[in-house]
Amino acid sequence: MPENLRDLTRQSLRQALSRSEDDLASVLEAFGWRALVEADEAFAFTALFEELGALSGVSEALDVVSVASLSLTGPACVIWPTGRSGPAPAPSQPDLAAEGVALRGLRGTGRTILVPLGDRLHVLEVDELEEERLVGMAGDSGWRRVRAHGARGSDVGSWSAVARRARLAVASELVALTQRILDVAIEQVSTRRQFGRPIGANQAVRFRLAEGFAELAGARALVAAAWEDGSPDASGWAKAVAGATHDSVAKHALQVCGAIGLSEEHPLPGLVRRGFSLDTLLGGALEPETGFGATPEPVGQY
């Protein structure tokens, strides 16, 4: 796709996301999301989630785009794992117990609930459902901690394929969110003055922001390379690096912004919390590193 057409597509997508009052699924349908995915899947996912990251709002985009290619009718949501998978139940075992994060409350919504089991994604026919709103870093997200139990329903598709795209989507959102953090810090140090000049004129401040810029460029390039590679491992490393980059740049930004960067009146705390929350989905930034040398575990329910 030519670069000028990519820019126009991003602008149109930004306007659709920021102006529409419809639900996201309707917005993407009207925008022509499926056609964009068919034309250039990597650009479609990257553009959408970078725009969402730039807006730094809360959405169900990860559910919407992850189940779009599955043979489902009606809305559905995934109970997203936040860490390494536990042992799988026996193949003959009909029941499933799932624990993870839902991007919204599930009670009374009538949505199909999906859980990964091995390399497949299954419908969960719920018998018991417990959910509680997350607090702390994820307090602004609207996410729910979910514990569910029920019968194993139909197999709707490959979990590894869904997870690969989801990791890259989250990585792109983290990259854009980190870019916003860097932009906020640059604006702060450019306008705040001490001793008659902007604090951004000091070398220590410049070095921190330059280091953050370099890390961010590397994370963005790795996400693009992971799309080209196409493997689950590549998507895992891209997401891990995006999460680690957010952590690093957030610390630089908080340092150079000083006390104002810790005030809830400033945009920085909300951006930092959102990034740390996103990093927990599908395993945090440190998970690939801590997995080196560990005894492999069977992949199954979480």
C-alpha positions in Angstrom: 0.0 0.0 0.0 1.5 3.4 -1.0 2.6 5.6 1.9 0.1 8.4 1.1 -2.8 6.0 1.1 -1.6 4.6 4.5 -1.6 8.2 5.9 -5.1 8.8 4.6 -6.3 5.5 6.0 -4.8 6.4 9.4 -6.5 9.8 9.4 -9.9 8.2 8.5 -9.5 5.6 11.1 -8.6 8.2 13.8 -11.7 10.2 12.9 -13.9 7.2 13.0 -12.6 6.1 16.4 -12.8 9.6 18.0 -16.1 10.9 16.6 -18.4 7.9 16.5 -20.7 7.1 19.4 -21.5 3.6 18.0 -20.0 0.5 19.4 -16.6 -0.4 18.1 -17.8 -3.4 16.0 -20.2 -1.1 14.1 -17.5 1.5 13.7 -15.1 -1.0 12.2 -17.8 -2.5 10.0 -18.7 0.9 8.6 -15.0 1.8 8.1 -14.4 -1.4 6.0 -12.1 -3.2 8.5 -12.5 -6.6 6.9 -11.4 -5.3 3.5 -8.4 -3.5 5.0 -7.4 -6.8 6.7 -7.7 -8.7 3.5 -5.6 -6.1 1.7 -2.8 -5.7 4.4 -3.4 -7.5 7.7 -0.2 -6.2 9.3 -1.0 -2.6 8.5 -4.7 -3.0 9.5 -3.8 -4.2 13.0 -0.9 -1.8 13.5 -2.9 1.2 12.4 -5.9 0.4 14.5 -4.1 -0.3 17.7 -1.6 2.6 17.3 -4.6 4.9 16.9 -6.2 3.4 20.0 -3.0 3.8 21.9 -2.7 7.4 20.8 -6.2 8.1 22.0 -5.4 6.2 25.2 -9.0 5.2 25.7 -10.5 2.0 26.9 -12.1 -0.2 24.3 -13.0 -3.8 23.4 -11.0 -3.7 20.2 -8.9 -6.7 21.2 -12.1 -8.9 21.5 -13.7 -7.4 18.4 -10.8 -8.0 16.0 -9.7 -11.3 17.6 -13.0 -13.1 17.0 -13.7 -11.4 13.7 -12.2 -14.2 11.6 -13.9 -17.0 13.7 -17.1 -18.8 12.6 -19.3 -17.1 15.2 -22.6 -15.3 15.0 -23.2 -12.5 17.4 -20.7 -10.8 19.8 -18.1 -12.8 21.6 -15.3 -12.2 24.1 -12.2 -14.0 25.2 -11.1 -14.6 28.8 -7.6 -13.4 28.3 -4.8 -15.1 30.2 -2.3 -13.0 32.1 0.5 -15.5 32.7 1.8 -18.9 31.8 -0.6 -21.7 31.1 -1.3 -24.4 33.5 -1.6 -28.2 32.9 -4.3 -29.2 30.4 -7.2 -31.4 31.4 -7.4 -34.8 30.0 -8.9 -35.0 26.4 -11.9 -36.8 27.7 -12.7 -34.3 30.4 -15.8 -32.3 29.3 -15.5 -29.5 31.9 -13.4 -26.4 31.8 -12.3 -24.0 34.5 -11.0 -20.7 33.2 -9.4 -17.7 35.0 -8.2 -14.5 33.4 -9.2 -11.0 32.4 -12.3 -9.9 30.5 -12.3 -6.5 28.8 -15.8 -5.8 30.2 -18.3 -7.3 32.5 -19.9 -10.5 31.2 -23.0 -11.0 33.4 -26.2 -10.5 31.5 -24.6 -9.5 28.2 -25.5 -12.6 26.3 -22.0 -12.7 24.7 -20.4 -16.0 23.7 -17.4 -16.6 26.1 -14.3 -18.1 24.6 -11.4 -19.8 26.4 -8.2 -21.3 25.1 -7.5 -25.0 25.6 -4.2 -26.3 24.1 -4.0 -24.9 20.6 -7.7 -24.5 20.2 -10.2 -21.9 21.2 -13.4 -23.2 22.7 -16.8 -21.9 23.6 -17.5 -22.1 27.3 -21.0 -23.1 28.3 -21.0 -21.4 31.6 -22.3 -23.0 34.8 -20.6 -20.7 37.3 -19.2 -17.2 36.8 -17.4 -14.9 39.2 -16.1 -11.5 38.3 -14.7 -8.5 40.0 -13.6 -5.2 38.8 -9.8 -4.8 38.7 -8.2 -2.1 40.9 -4.6 -0.7 41.2 -2.9 -0.1 37.9 -5.9 -1.4 35.9 -8.5 0.5 38.0 -9.2 2.8 35.1 -9.6 0.1 32.5 -13.0 -1.3 33.3 -11.5 -4.8 33.0 -12.8 -7.7 35.2 -11.0 -10.6 36.9 -13.1 -13.6 35.8 -13.3 -17.1 37.2 -15.6 -19.3 35.2 -16.6 -23.0 35.1 -18.7 -24.9 32.6 -18.9 -27.4 29.9 -16.5 -27.4 26.9 -18.4 -26.1 23.9 -17.6 -26.1 20.2 -14.1 -25.6 18.9 -14.1 -22.3 17.0 -10.5 -22.0 15.8 -6.8 -21.9 16.4 -5.8 -20.2 19.7 -2.2 -19.8 18.6 -3.4 -17.8 15.5 -5.6 -15.6 17.7 -2.9 -15.1 20.4 -0.3 -14.2 17.8 -2.4 -11.4 16.3 -3.5 -10.3 19.8 0.1 -10.0 21.1 1.0 -7.9 18.1 -2.1 -5.7 18.5 -1.3 -5.1 22.2 2.4 -4.4 21.2 1.2 -1.7 18.7 -1.0 -0.1 21.4 1.8 -0.1 23.8 4.1 1.5 21.2 1.6 4.3 20.5 0.9 4.8 24.2 4.7 5.0 24.9 4.9 7.6 22.1 2.3 9.7 23.8 4.3 9.4 27.1 7.4 10.7 25.3 5.4 13.5 23.6 4.0 14.6 27.0 7.4 14.6 28.6 8.9 16.6 25.7 6.2 19.2 25.9 6.6 19.5 29.6 10.4 20.0 29.5 10.1 22.4 26.6 7.6 24.7 28.4 8.8 24.5 32.0 11.5 26.9 32.7 14.2 27.1 35.4 16.9 29.7 35.7 15.6 31.5 32.6 15.6 28.6 30.2 13.6 25.4 29.5 14.7 22.4 31.6 14.9 20.5 28.3 18.0 22.4 27.6 19.9 20.4 30.3 21.9 17.5 29.0 20.7 15.0 31.6 17.1 15.6 30.5 18.0 15.4 26.8 19.9 12.1 27.3 17.0 10.5 29.0 14.5 11.5 26.3 16.9 10.5 23.5 17.4 7.1 25.0 13.6 6.7 25.2 13.3 7.7 21.6 15.8 5.1 20.5 14.1 2.4 22.5 10.8 3.3 21.1 12.1 3.2 17.5 13.5 -0.3 18.2 10.2 -1.6 19.6 8.2 -0.3 16.6 10.6 -1.9 14.2 10.4 -5.2 16.1 6.6 -5.2 15.8 6.9 -4.8 12.1 9.5 -7.5 11.8 7.3 -9.9 13.9 4.4 -9.4 11.4 6.8 -10.4 8.6 8.1 -13.4 10.5 4.7 -14.7 11.3 5.7 -17.0 14.1 4.1 -17.1 17.7 7.6 -16.7 19.2 8.2 -13.5 17.2 4.9 -12.0 18.4 5.8 -12.9 22.0 9.1 -11.1 21.8 7.6 -8.1 20.1 5.0 -7.7 22.8 7.7 -8.3 25.5 9.9 -5.6 24.1 7.0 -3.2 23.7 6.1 -3.7 27.3 9.7 -3.3 28.5 10.0 -0.1 26.4 6.9 1.4 28.0 8.4 0.7 31.4 11.7 2.3 30.5 10.3 5.4 28.8 7.7 5.9 31.6 10.5 6.0 34.1 12.4 8.5 32.0 9.3 10.7 31.6 8.5 10.6 35.3 12.0 11.6 36.1 12.3 14.6 33.8 8.8 15.8 34.5 9.3 15.9 38.2 6.5 16.2 40.7 3.9 17.4 38.2 4.2 14.1 36.4 2.8 12.4 39.5 -0.2 14.6 39.8 -3.6 13.2 38.7 -4.2 16.6 36.9 -1.3 15.7 34.6 -1.9 13.1 31.7 1.2 11.1 32.5 0.0 9.0 35.4 -3.0 7.7 33.4 -0.8 6.8 30.4 1.6 5.0 32.7 -1.1 3.0 34.4 -2.7 2.0 31.0 0.6 0.8 29.7 1.4 -1.4 32.7 -2.1 -2.9 32.5 -1.8 -3.7 28.8 1.6 -5.4 29.5 -0.1 -8.0 31.7 -2.3 -9.4 29.0 -0.9 -12.6 27.4 2.1 -12.5 29.6 4.2 -9.6 30.8 7.4 -8.1 29.5 9.7 -10.3 31.7 8.0 -13.6 30.9 10.1 -14.6 27.8 13.3 -13.9 29.8 12.2 -15.9 32.9 11.2 -18.8 30.7 14.7 -19.4 29.6 16.0 -22.6 31.1 12.7 -23.4 32.7 11.1 -26.9 32.4 8.5 -26.7 29.7 4.9 -26.9 30.9 2.0 -28.4 29.0 -0.1 -25.8 27.3 -3.8 -25.8 28.4 -6.2 -24.0 30.6 -5.0 -21.1 32.6 
